């Protein structure tokens, strides 16, 4: 079951990383970075630092090429990951808190 879930997770992540047609390599790298760090607290400065550009540059270029803000993309990526985890683990956030608070 674990291997099956890992395979589903991998294929789901590969499908999500499709770059928009007009996305540059920089913005595609930003998108991949965000999707690979959804379990961390990340922000625009982290993404900009990853590609070695300024916050202003990345913010403007990301919106031009994707049609959405980096912040919106981060939030959507985190929500998508949370949904995937809920599907694959079957545990609600409340159940998770209860299990981990009892230990």
MARLO-221504 format. One record per residue: z, y, x of N, C-alpha, C, O in turn; residue in one letter. Coordinates in pm, 1 decimal. Last residue first. Layout:
N
<site n_z="Z" n_y="Y" n_x="X" ca_z="Z" ca_y="Y" ca_x="X" c_z="Z" c_y="Y" c_x="X" o_z="Z" o_y="Y" o_x="X" rest="A"/>
...
***
This chain:
103
<site n_z="2246.2" n_y="1151.7" n_x="57.4" ca_z="2267.4" ca_y="1090.4" ca_x="188.9" c_z="2347.4" c_y="1179.5" c_x="280.0" o_z="2374.1" o_y="1142.8" o_x="394.4" rest="X"/>
<site n_z="2199.9" n_y="1298.9" n_x="-167.4" ca_z="2303.3" ca_y="1197.2" ca_x="-175.1" c_z="2336.7" c_y="1139.5" c_x="-38.3" o_z="2445.0" o_y="1083.8" o_x="-19.8" rest="X"/>
<site n_z="1982.3" n_y="1456.4" n_x="-115.3" ca_z="2113.7" ca_y="1522.4" ca_x="-123.1" c_z="2228.2" c_y="1422.9" c_x="-124.9" o_z="2340.8" o_y="1456.8" o_x="-88.6" rest="X"/>
<site n_z="1767.2" n_y="1283.8" n_x="-130.0" ca_z="1803.5" ca_y="1338.5" ca_x="0.4" c_z="1935.2" c_y="1414.6" c_x="-0.5" o_z="1994.1" o_y="1435.3" o_x="105.6" rest="X"/>
<site n_z="1756.9" n_y="1219.8" n_x="-402.5" ca_z="1766.8" ca_y="1113.6" ca_x="-301.2" c_z="1818.6" c_y="1169.7" c_x="-170.6" o_z="1905.1" o_y="1109.5" o_x="-107.0" rest="X"/>
<site n_z="1726.3" n_y="1475.1" n_x="-519.5" ca_z="1842.2" ca_y="1391.2" ca_x="-551.2" c_z="1863.2" c_y="1281.9" c_x="-445.9" o_z="1976.5" o_y="1255.5" o_x="-405.5" rest="X"/>
<site n_z="1481.7" n_y="1559.4" n_x="-414.4" ca_z="1604.4" ca_y="1633.2" ca_x="-383.3" c_z="1726.8" c_y="1548.3" c_x="-408.5" o_z="1820.7" o_y="1548.6" o_x="-328.9" rest="X"/>
<site n_z="1315.3" n_y="1365.2" n_x="-533.6" ca_z="1323.2" ca_y="1377.3" ca_x="-388.2" c_z="1452.7" c_y="1448.9" c_x="-347.5" o_z="1523.8" o_y="1404.1" o_x="-257.6" rest="X"/>
<site n_z="1345.5" n_y="1425.9" n_x="-802.9" ca_z="1388.4" ca_y="1295.0" ca_x="-753.5" c_z="1405.1" c_y="1298.2" c_x="-601.8" o_z="1499.4" o_y="1239.9" o_x="-548.3" rest="X"/>
<site n_z="1227.4" n_y="1681.7" n_x="-800.0" ca_z="1368.0" ca_y="1667.1" ca_x="-837.2" c_z="1423.5" c_y="1532.8" c_x="-788.1" o_z="1535.6" o_y="1526.7" o_x="-737.6" rest="X"/>
<site n_z="959.2" n_y="1622.3" n_x="-732.6" ca_z="1041.8" ca_y="1703.1" ca_x="-642.4" c_z="1191.5" c_y="1690.2" c_x="-671.8" o_z="1273.0" o_y="1688.1" o_x="-579.7" rest="X"/>
<site n_z="895.9" n_y="1271.9" n_x="-803.6" ca_z="894.7" ca_y="1412.7" ca_x="-840.4" c_z="979.6" c_y="1491.5" c_x="-741.0" o_z="1063.4" o_y="1433.4" o_x="-672.1" rest="X"/>
<site n_z="698.6" n_y="1025.7" n_x="-658.0" ca_z="833.4" ca_y="1081.7" ca_x="-666.7" c_z="823.1" c_y="1230.1" c_x="-702.1" o_z="749.6" o_y="1304.8" o_x="-637.5" rest="X"/>
<site n_z="457.0" n_y="914.4" n_x="-602.9" ca_z="511.5" ca_y="890.9" ca_x="-735.9" c_z="648.5" c_y="948.2" c_x="-755.2" o_z="711.3" o_y="923.3" o_x="-858.1" rest="X"/>
<site n_z="303.4" n_y="928.4" n_x="-374.3" ca_z="441.1" ca_y="879.7" ca_x="-361.4" c_z="502.8" c_y="848.0" c_x="-496.5" o_z="591.9" o_y="763.5" o_x="-505.0" rest="X"/>
<site n_z="49.3" n_y="1014.5" n_x="-458.9" ca_z="59.4" ca_y="897.6" ca_x="-371.6" c_z="201.5" c_y="843.3" c_x="-359.3" o_z="219.1" o_y="723.7" o_x="-336.2" rest="X"/>
<site n_z="94.7" n_y="1235.7" n_x="-627.6" ca_z="15.6" ca_y="1121.6" ca_x="-673.8" c_z="42.1" c_y="997.6" c_x="-589.9" o_z="55.8" o_y="887.7" o_x="-643.7" rest="X"/>
<site n_z="244.5" n_y="1401.9" n_x="-460.5" ca_z="303.7" ca_y="1354.6" ca_x="-586.4" c_z="228.5" c_y="1233.6" c_x="-640.6" o_z="289.2" o_y="1140.2" o_x="-693.1" rest="X"/>
<site n_z="55.4" n_y="1448.5" n_x="-261.0" ca_z="178.7" ca_y="1376.7" ca_x="-229.2" c_z="246.6" c_y="1323.3" c_x="-355.3" o_z="299.6" o_y="1212.2" o_x="-355.7" rest="X"/>
<site n_z="-132.6" n_y="1595.3" n_x="-408.6" ca_z="-170.6" ca_y="1468.0" ca_x="-346.9" c_z="-46.6" c_y="1384.7" c_x="-314.3" o_z="-44.8" o_y="1263.8" o_x="-337.8" rest="X"/>
<site n_z="20.2" n_y="1819.4" n_x="-472.2" ca_z="-32.6" ca_y="1734.1" ca_x="-579.0" c_z="-68.3" c_y="1596.2" c_x="-525.2" o_z="-38.7" o_y="1494.0" o_x="-587.2" rest="X"/>
<site n_z="59.0" n_y="1921.5" n_x="-213.8" ca_z="174.0" ca_y="1880.2" ca_x="-293.9" c_z="130.1" c_y="1787.4" c_x="-407.5" o_z="196.6" o_y="1687.6" o_x="-435.2" rest="X"/>
<site n_z="-204.0" n_y="1986.1" n_x="-144.1" ca_z="-131.0" ca_y="1884.6" ca_x="-67.7" c_z="-11.4" c_y="1832.5" c_x="-146.2" o_z="16.2" o_y="1712.5" o_x="-145.2" rest="X"/>
<site n_z="-254.7" n_y="2187.4" n_x="-330.8" ca_z="-338.5" ca_y="2067.5" ca_x="-330.1" c_z="-268.3" c_y="1952.7" c_x="-256.9" o_z="-272.1" o_y="1837.8" o_x="-301.0" rest="X"/>
<site n_z="-63.5" n_y="2374.6" n_x="-246.7" ca_z="-54.2" ca_y="2316.6" ca_x="-380.9" c_z="-135.0" c_y="2187.2" c_x="-388.3" o_z="-89.1" o_y="2088.4" o_x="-445.7" rest="X"/>
<site n_z="-163.4" n_y="2437.6" n_x="7.2" ca_z="-28.5" ca_y="2381.4" ca_x="-6.9" c_z="-11.9" c_y="2313.2" c_x="-142.9" o_z="47.5" o_y="2205.7" o_x="-151.8" rest="X"/>
<site n_z="-413.0" n_y="2545.7" n_x="-62.0" ca_z="-406.1" ca_y="2426.9" ca_x="23.5" c_z="-270.6" c_y="2359.1" c_x="11.5" o_z="-263.0" o_y="2236.4" o_x="6.1" rest="X"/>
<site n_z="-336.5" n_y="2770.8" n_x="-209.6" ca_z="-413.9" ca_y="2664.3" ca_x="-274.7" c_z="-407.7" c_y="2534.7" c_x="-194.3" o_z="-398.1" o_y="2426.2" o_x="-251.7" rest="X"/>
<site n_z="-206.3" n_y="2916.2" n_x="-3.1" ca_z="-132.5" ca_y="2872.7" ca_x="-122.6" c_z="-205.4" c_y="2757.8" c_x="-191.4" o_z="-143.1" o_y="2658.0" o_x="-227.7" rest="X"/>
<site n_z="-422.6" n_y="2961.0" n_x="172.7" ca_z="-302.0" ca_y="2890.0" ca_x="217.6" c_z="-226.3" c_y="2833.7" c_x="97.9" o_z="-186.9" o_y="2717.1" o_x="97.9" rest="X"/>
<site n_z="-594.1" n_y="3108.4" n_x="7.1" ca_z="-638.5" ca_y="2979.5" ca_x="59.2" c_z="-519.2" c_y="2896.2" c_x="107.4" o_z="-515.0" o_y="2775.1" o_x="85.5" rest="X"/>
<site n_z="-440.5" n_y="3338.1" n_x="-35.9" ca_z="-476.6" ca_y="3253.0" ca_x="-149.4" c_z="-518.4" c_y="3114.3" c_x="-102.6" o_z="-482.9" o_y="3014.0" o_x="-164.6" rest="X"/>
<site n_z="-435.4" n_y="3430.6" n_x="232.1" ca_z="-311.3" ca_y="3397.5" ca_x="161.1" c_z="-339.3" c_y="3306.6" c_x="42.4" o_z="-268.6" o_y="3207.8" o_x="22.3" rest="X"/>
<site n_z="-701.4" n_y="3487.6" n_x="281.5" ca_z="-637.0" ca_y="3379.2" ca_x="356.5" c_z="-510.8" c_y="3334.6" c_x="282.9" o_z="-482.9" o_y="3215.2" o_x="272.9" rest="X"/>
<site n_z="-892.5" n_y="3544.3" n_x="-22.0" ca_z="-805.3" ca_y="3586.3" ca_x="87.2" c_z="-745.8" c_y="3465.4" c_x="158.6" o_z="-740.6" o_y="3355.4" o_x="103.6" rest="X"/>
<site n_z="-1239.7" n_y="3457.8" n_x="-77.1" ca_z="-1098.7" ca_y="3463.3" ca_x="-114.6" c_z="-1015.3" c_y="3504.1" c_x="5.9" o_z="-1061.1" o_y="3499.2" o_x="120.0" rest="X"/>
<site n_z="-1495.3" n_y="3437.2" n_x="17.2" ca_z="-1478.0" ca_y="3498.0" ca_x="-114.2" c_z="-1333.9" c_y="3500.0" c_x="-162.2" o_z="-1307.3" o_y="3539.4" o_x="-275.8" rest="X"/>
<site n_z="-1564.4" n_y="3348.5" n_x="266.4" ca_z="-1519.9" ca_y="3249.7" ca_x="168.3" c_z="-1505.9" c_y="3305.8" c_x="27.4" o_z="-1504.7" o_y="3230.8" o_x="-70.2" rest="X"/>
<site n_z="-1655.7" n_y="3567.0" n_x="417.3" ca_z="-1725.2" ca_y="3439.0" ca_x="426.0" c_z="-1685.9" c_y="3338.8" c_x="318.5" o_z="-1766.1" o_y="3252.4" o_x="282.8" rest="X"/>
<site n_z="-1489.1" n_y="3782.7" n_x="356.6" ca_z="-1634.8" ca_y="3798.4" ca_x="352.3" c_z="-1705.1" c_y="3663.3" c_x="341.9" o_z="-1801.6" o_y="3647.7" o_x="267.1" rest="X"/>
<site n_z="-1233.3" n_y="3673.8" n_x="406.1" ca_z="-1272.0" ca_y="3712.7" ca_x="270.2" c_z="-1423.5" c_y="3725.9" c_x="256.2" o_z="-1480.1" o_y="3684.7" o_x="154.9" rest="X"/>
<site n_z="-1252.8" n_y="3635.7" n_x="684.1" ca_z="-1224.9" ca_y="3522.2" ca_x="595.7" c_z="-1268.3" c_y="3554.2" c_x="453.3" o_z="-1332.2" o_y="3472.3" o_x="387.4" rest="X"/>
<site n_z="-1290.6" n_y="3897.7" n_x="779.6" ca_z="-1397.3" ca_y="3797.9" ca_x="797.5" c_z="-1377.5" c_y="3678.8" c_x="702.2" o_z="-1474.3" o_y="3627.2" o_x="646.4" rest="X"/>
<site n_z="-1041.6" n_y="4018.5" n_x="712.2" ca_z="-1168.7" ca_y="4071.1" ca_x="660.9" c_z="-1278.5" c_y="3965.0" c_x="665.5" o_z="-1350.6" o_y="3944.9" o_x="567.8" rest="X"/>
<site n_z="-857.3" n_y="3852.9" n_x="851.0" ca_z="-843.5" ca_y="3879.2" ca_x="707.5" c_z="-976.0" c_y="3922.9" c_x="646.8" o_z="-1017.9" o_y="3871.4" o_x="543.2" rest="X"/>
<site n_z="-947.5" n_y="3870.5" n_x="1115.8" ca_z="-948.6" ca_y="3741.0" ca_x="1046.0" c_z="-941.4" c_y="3761.4" c_x="894.7" o_z="-1011.9" o_y="3694.2" o_x="819.4" rest="X"/>
<site n_z="-910.3" n_y="4146.4" n_x="1171.1" ca_z="-1040.6" ca_y="4082.2" ca_x="1186.1" c_z="-1048.5" c_y="3954.9" c_x="1102.0" o_z="-1143.8" o_y="3934.5" o_x="1026.8" rest="X"/>
<site n_z="-631.9" n_y="4176.4" n_x="1129.4" ca_z="-729.7" ca_y="4253.2" ca_x="1050.3" c_z="-867.1" c_y="4187.6" c_x="1053.1" o_z="-932.5" o_y="4174.7" o_x="949.6" rest="X"/>
<site n_z="-524.1" n_y="4009.4" n_x="1326.9" ca_z="-494.7" ca_y="3985.0" ca_x="1185.3" c_z="-599.4" c_y="4053.1" c_x="1096.2" o_z="-648.5" o_y="3994.0" o_x="1000.0" rest="X"/>
<site n_z="-753.1" n_y="3930.1" n_x="1593.1" ca_z="-652.2" ca_y="4013.1" ca_x="1527.8" c_z="-637.3" c_y="3973.9" c_x="1380.4" o_z="-726.3" o_y="3914.0" o_x="1320.0" rest="X"/>
<site n_z="-784.2" n_y="3603.8" n_x="1751.2" ca_z="-837.8" ca_y="3729.0" ca_x="1696.2" c_z="-725.7" c_y="3806.1" c_x="1628.8" o_z="-616.1" o_y="3753.5" o_x="1609.5" rest="X"/>
<site n_z="-737.6" n_y="3336.6" n_x="1826.4" ca_z="-734.8" ca_y="3444.4" ca_x="1924.8" c_z="-795.8" c_y="3575.1" c_x="1879.5" o_z="-852.8" o_y="3649.1" o_x="1959.7" rest="X"/>
<site n_z="-708.7" n_y="3135.3" n_x="1650.6" ca_z="-845.2" ca_y="3158.9" ca_x="1699.3" c_z="-853.0" c_y="3276.0" c_x="1796.3" o_z="-961.2" o_y="3311.1" o_x="1843.4" rest="X"/>
<site n_z="-428.4" n_y="3142.8" n_x="1624.6" ca_z="-495.3" ca_y="3016.3" ca_x="1653.9" c_z="-636.4" c_y="3037.2" c_x="1708.3" o_z="-679.5" o_y="2967.1" o_x="1799.8" rest="X"/>
<site n_z="-374.0" n_y="3401.1" n_x="1543.2" ca_z="-337.3" ca_y="3358.6" ca_x="1677.9" c_z="-407.4" c_y="3231.6" c_x="1719.3" o_z="-442.0" o_y="3214.3" o_x="1836.1" rest="X"/>
<site n_z="-459.5" n_y="3383.3" n_x="1277.9" ca_z="-527.5" ca_y="3473.6" ca_x="1370.8" c_z="-498.1" c_y="3434.3" c_x="1515.5" o_z="-587.8" o_y="3434.4" o_x="1599.9" rest="X"/>
<site n_z="-267.5" n_y="3203.7" n_x="1181.2" ca_z="-409.8" ca_y="3168.8" ca_x="1176.3" c_z="-488.4" c_y="3254.0" c_x="1275.6" o_z="-573.6" o_y="3203.0" o_x="1348.5" rest="X"/>
<site n_z="-34.4" n_y="3350.6" n_x="1217.7" ca_z="-49.3" ca_y="3218.6" ca_x="1280.6" c_z="-196.3" c_y="3179.1" c_x="1289.0" o_z="-242.8" o_y="3127.8" o_x="1390.8" rest="X"/>
<site n_z="-83.8" n_y="3574.8" n_x="1058.4" ca_z="-66.3" ca_y="3591.7" ca_x="1202.6" c_z="-82.2" c_y="3459.3" c_x="1277.5" o_z="-137.0" o_y="3456.2" o_x="1387.6" rest="X"/>
<site n_z="-88.5" n_y="3463.6" n_x="800.9" ca_z="-211.1" ca_y="3517.6" ca_x="857.8" c_z="-199.9" c_y="3531.3" c_x="1009.5" o_z="-295.5" o_y="3502.7" o_x="1081.4" rest="X"/>
<site n_z="129.6" n_y="3175.7" n_x="819.6" ca_z="80.8" ca_y="3300.0" ca_x="762.5" c_z="-43.8" c_y="3345.6" c_x="835.2" o_z="-97.6" o_y="3274.8" o_x="920.3" rest="X"/>
<site n_z="321.7" n_y="2888.1" n_x="739.5" ca_z="219.2" ca_y="2956.9" ca_x="817.0" c_z="175.6" c_y="3081.7" c_x="743.2" o_z="184.0" o_y="3090.6" o_x="620.7" rest="X"/>
<site n_z="549.3" n_y="2652.9" n_x="752.1" ca_z="539.2" ca_y="2790.3" ca_x="704.6" c_z="437.4" c_y="2860.2" c_x="793.8" o_z="465.0" o_y="2887.9" o_x="910.6" rest="X"/>
<site n_z="393.7" n_y="2329.9" n_x="702.7" ca_z="464.1" ca_y="2430.4" ca_x="782.7" c_z="458.6" c_y="2564.9" c_x="711.3" o_z="375.9" o_y="2587.7" o_x="623.1" rest="X"/>
<site n_z="227.6" n_y="2164.2" n_x="569.8" ca_z="369.2" ca_y="2128.6" ca_x="565.5" c_z="454.5" c_y="2226.0" c_x="645.7" o_z="575.7" o_y="2207.0" o_x="656.0" rest="X"/>
<site n_z="-23.9" n_y="2248.4" n_x="625.3" ca_z="30.0" ca_y="2281.8" ca_x="493.4" c_z="178.3" c_y="2248.4" c_x="481.7" o_z="246.6" o_y="2299.3" o_x="392.9" rest="X"/>
<site n_z="-185.2" n_y="2227.8" n_x="849.7" ca_z="-49.1" ca_y="2278.4" ca_x="864.4" c_z="13.6" c_y="2317.2" c_x="730.9" o_z="95.3" o_y="2409.1" o_x="724.9" rest="X"/>
<site n_z="-442.6" n_y="2160.9" n_x="799.4" ca_z="-366.0" ca_y="2068.3" ca_x="882.9" c_z="-220.9" c_y="2110.9" c_x="901.0" o_z="-142.0" o_y="2038.1" o_x="961.3" rest="X"/>
<site n_z="-535.9" n_y="2377.5" n_x="658.2" ca_z="-524.1" ca_y="2249.3" ca_x="588.5" c_z="-446.9" c_y="2145.5" c_x="669.2" o_z="-391.6" o_y="2051.6" o_x="611.9" rest="X"/>
<site n_z="-535.8" n_y="2571.9" n_x="864.2" ca_z="-451.5" ca_y="2587.8" ca_x="745.6" c_z="-429.2" c_y="2452.4" c_x="678.6" o_z="-315.9" o_y="2417.0" o_x="645.9" rest="X"/>
<site n_z="-728.9" n_y="2462.4" n_x="1036.8" ca_z="-592.4" ca_y="2487.8" ca_x="1083.2" c_z="-496.2" c_y="2496.4" c_x="964.5" o_z="-389.1" o_y="2435.6" o_x="965.2" rest="X"/>
<site n_z="-955.1" n_y="2468.0" n_x="872.8" ca_z="-902.0" ca_y="2340.3" ca_x="919.5" c_z="-757.5" c_y="2355.0" c_x="964.7" o_z="-673.4" o_y="2270.3" o_x="934.6" rest="X"/>
<site n_z="-985.1" n_y="2744.9" n_x="845.0" ca_z="-966.1" ca_y="2660.5" ca_x="726.3" c_z="-905.9" c_y="2525.9" c_x="765.7" o_z="-815.5" o_y="2476.0" o_x="698.6" rest="X"/>
<site n_z="-1031.3" n_y="2819.4" n_x="1110.1" ca_z="-915.0" ca_y="2872.5" ca_x="1037.4" c_z="-882.5" c_y="2783.2" c_x="917.2" o_z="-766.4" o_y="2750.8" o_x="892.1" rest="X"/>
<site n_z="-1273.6" n_y="2691.6" n_x="1154.2" ca_z="-1156.8" ca_y="2651.6" ca_x="1233.4" c_z="-1027.9" c_y="2700.0" c_x="1166.4" o_z="-927.3" o_y="2629.1" o_x="1166.5" rest="X"/>
<site n_z="-1428.6" n_y="2841.1" n_x="978.7" ca_z="-1413.3" ca_y="2697.6" ca_x="953.9" c_z="-1291.6" c_y="2645.4" c_x="1030.2" o_z="-1215.1" o_y="2564.4" o_x="977.7" rest="X"/>
<site n_z="-1417.2" n_y="3080.8" n_x="1113.9" ca_z="-1353.9" ca_y="3070.8" ca_x="982.4" c_z="-1335.3" c_y="2925.2" c_x="943.6" o_z="-1235.0" o_y="2890.3" o_x="881.4" rest="X"/>
<site n_z="-1559.1" n_y="3011.4" n_x="1351.0" ca_z="-1423.3" ca_y="3067.9" ca_x="1354.0" c_z="-1351.5" c_y="3048.0" c_x="1220.8" o_z="-1237.0" o_y="3002.8" o_x="1217.7" rest="X"/>
<site n_z="-1808.6" n_y="2932.8" n_x="1264.5" ca_z="-1722.7" ca_y="2832.3" ca_x="1328.3" c_z="-1577.9" c_y="2880.8" c_x="1332.2" o_z="-1485.0" o_y="2801.3" o_x="1318.4" rest="X"/>
<site n_z="-1862.6" n_y="3084.6" n_x="938.5" ca_z="-1880.4" ca_y="3074.4" ca_x="1083.2" c_z="-1788.6" c_y="2965.9" c_x="1138.3" o_z="-1702.2" o_y="2914.1" o_x="1067.6" rest="X"/>
<site n_z="-2001.2" n_y="3004.8" n_x="625.9" ca_z="-1881.6" ca_y="3014.6" ca_x="709.8" c_z="-1916.2" c_y="2995.8" c_x="857.5" o_z="-1988.9" o_y="2903.9" o_x="895.2" rest="X"/>
<site n_z="-2198.8" n_y="2976.6" n_x="438.0" ca_z="-2209.5" ca_y="3089.9" ca_x="529.1" c_z="-2088.0" c_y="3104.4" c_x="620.6" o_z="-2073.6" o_y="3207.2" o_x="686.7" rest="X"/>
<site n_z="-2121.3" n_y="2745.5" n_x="294.1" ca_z="-2250.2" ca_y="2751.7" ca_x="364.2" c_z="-2256.2" c_y="2861.8" c_x="468.9" o_z="-2312.6" o_y="2842.4" o_x="576.6" rest="X"/>
<site n_z="-1779.7" n_y="2651.8" n_x="355.0" ca_z="-1882.4" ca_y="2719.2" ca_x="275.0" c_z="-2008.7" c_y="2735.3" c_x="358.4" o_z="-2001.9" o_y="2738.3" o_x="481.3" rest="X"/>
<site n_z="-1693.6" n_y="2327.9" n_x="480.4" ca_z="-1703.5" ca_y="2472.7" ca_x="498.4" c_z="-1806.0" c_y="2531.0" c_x="401.8" o_z="-1906.7" o_y="2467.3" o_x="370.8" rest="X"/>
<site n_z="-1474.9" n_y="2081.7" n_x="384.2" ca_z="-1614.6" ca_y="2126.3" ca_x="380.3" c_z="-1617.5" c_y="2278.3" c_x="387.7" o_z="-1551.3" o_y="2347.2" o_x="310.0" rest="X"/>
<site n_z="-1225.7" n_y="1976.7" n_x="370.0" ca_z="-1256.6" ca_y="2058.3" ca_x="485.2" c_z="-1403.1" c_y="2100.8" c_x="489.2" o_z="-1449.0" o_y="2151.7" o_x="591.4" rest="X"/>
<site n_z="-1190.1" n_y="1799.0" n_x="162.1" ca_z="-1143.2" ca_y="1936.1" ca_x="145.1" c_z="-1193.0" c_y="2029.4" c_x="254.5" o_z="-1201.4" o_y="2150.3" o_x="232.8" rest="X"/>
<site n_z="-1277.5" n_y="1554.1" n_x="260.7" ca_z="-1353.1" ca_y="1617.2" ca_x="152.3" c_z="-1315.8" c_y="1764.4" c_x="135.7" o_z="-1400.6" o_y="1845.9" o_x="99.2" rest="X"/>
<site n_z="-1073.7" n_y="1501.8" n_x="440.7" ca_z="-1210.1" ca_y="1521.3" ca_x="489.9" c_z="-1293.3" c_y="1593.1" c_x="384.2" o_z="-1371.0" o_y="1683.1" o_x="416.3" rest="X"/>
<site n_z="-858.1" n_y="1465.2" n_x="264.4" ca_z="-857.4" ca_y="1576.9" ca_x="359.1" c_z="-997.0" c_y="1605.5" c_x="413.7" o_z="-1034.1" o_y="1721.6" o_x="430.9" rest="X"/>
<site n_z="-939.6" n_y="1231.8" n_x="132.8" ca_z="-914.8" ca_y="1354.0" ca_x="56.3" c_z="-919.5" c_y="1475.5" c_x="148.0" o_z="-978.5" o_y="1577.6" o_x="112.9" rest="X"/>
<site n_z="-945.0" n_y="1049.8" n_x="340.9" ca_z="-1071.3" ca_y="1083.4" ca_x="272.8" c_z="-1057.4" c_y="1211.8" c_x="191.3" o_z="-1151.4" o_y="1290.7" o_x="181.7" rest="X"/>
<site n_z="-666.4" n_y="1047.9" n_x="406.7" ca_z="-768.1" ca_y="1085.6" ca_x="503.9" c_z="-897.5" c_y="1128.5" c_x="435.3" o_z="-953.5" o_y="1232.9" o_x="468.8" rest="X"/>
<site n_z="-550.3" n_y="955.7" n_x="167.9" ca_z="-513.9" ca_y="1086.0" ca_x="222.8" c_z="-621.5" c_y="1135.2" c_x="318.8" o_z="-662.7" o_y="1251.1" o_x="312.7" rest="X"/>
<site n_z="-663.8" n_y="701.1" n_x="149.8" ca_z="-689.8" ca_y="800.3" ca_x="45.1" c_z="-660.7" c_y="941.2" c_x="96.0" o_z="-737.0" o_y="1034.4" o_x="70.4" rest="X"/>
<site n_z="-550.3" n_y="589.6" n_x="380.4" ca_z="-695.2" ca_y="599.9" ca_x="367.8" c_z="-732.9" c_y="703.5" c_x="262.7" o_z="-823.2" o_y="784.3" o_x="284.1" rest="X"/>
<site n_z="-280.0" n_y="597.7" n_x="312.7" ca_z="-326.9" ca_y="671.2" ca_x="430.5" c_z="-478.3" c_y="691.3" c_x="424.1" o_z="-528.4" o_y="798.2" o_x="458.8" rest="X"/>
<site n_z="-279.5" n_y="424.9" n_x="94.7" ca_z="-246.2" ca_y="566.2" ca_x="73.9" c_z="-291.5" c_y="651.5" c_x="191.4" o_z="-336.4" o_y="764.6" o_x="172.6" rest="X"/>
<site n_z="-342.7" n_y="189.1" n_x="231.5" ca_z="-431.4" ca_y="237.3" ca_x="125.7" c_z="-406.7" c_y="386.2" c_x="101.6" o_z="-501.1" o_y="464.2" o_x="89.4" rest="X"/>
<site n_z="-120.1" n_y="162.2" n_x="393.8" ca_z="-252.1" ca_y="180.9" ca_x="454.8" c_z="-351.7" c_y="235.9" c_x="353.4" o_z="-435.3" o_y="319.8" o_x="386.9" rest="X"/>
<site n_z="77.0" n_y="123.1" n_x="196.9" ca_z="83.6" ca_y="238.8" ca_x="284.5" c_z="-52.8" c_y="266.3" c_x="348.7" o_z="-95.5" o_y="381.5" o_x="356.5" rest="X"/>
<site n_z="0.0" n_y="-119.7" n_x="83.5" ca_z="0.0" ca_y="0.0" ca_x="0.0" c_z="0.0" c_y="125.8" c_x="87.8" o_z="-68.5" o_y="223.3" o_x="56.9" rest="X"/>
***
